[in-house]
């Protein structure tokens, strides 16, 4: 990714907003957020949450269009 620094800063801000909105949505659906930005030896997990005995690992993706989002989720 060879984006100019200003563009990377804007993208980081957009990602931060998306993660915050995701946490709000999950909470509104009864999830308990355990951790945000959980780091393992291999990678980072955006959110860890629980609901009804289930542990859920959430990766938040931001895309410009719905079609781009669907493609990123495959």
Secondary structure in CASP SS format (residue, H / E / C, confidence):
PFRMAT SS
TARGET T0000
AUTHOR 0000-0000-0000
METHOD secondary structure of the structure
MODEL  1
X C 1.00
X C 1.00
X C 1.00
X C 1.00
X H 1.00
X H 1.00
X H 1.00
X H 1.00
X H 1.00
X H 1.00
X H 1.00
X H 1.00
X H 1.00
X H 1.00
X H 1.00
X H 1.00
X H 1.00
X H 1.00
X H 1.00
X H 1.00
X H 1.00
X H 1.00
X H 1.00
X H 1.00
X H 1.00
X H 1.00
X H 1.00
X H 1.00
X C 1.00
X C 1.00
X C 1.00
X E 1.00
X E 1.00
X E 1.00
X E 1.00
X E 1.00
X E 1.00
X E 1.00
X E 1.00
X C 1.00
X C 1.00
X C 1.00
X C 1.00
X E 1.00
X E 1.00
X E 1.00
X E 1.00
X E 1.00
X E 1.00
X E 1.00
X E 1.00
X C 1.00
X C 1.00
X E 1.00
X E 1.00
X E 1.00
X E 1.00
X E 1.00
X C 1.00
X C 1.00
X C 1.00
X C 1.00
X C 1.00
X C 1.00
X C 1.00
X H 1.00
X H 1.00
X H 1.00
X H 1.00
X H 1.00
X H 1.00
X H 1.00
X C 1.00
X C 1.00
END
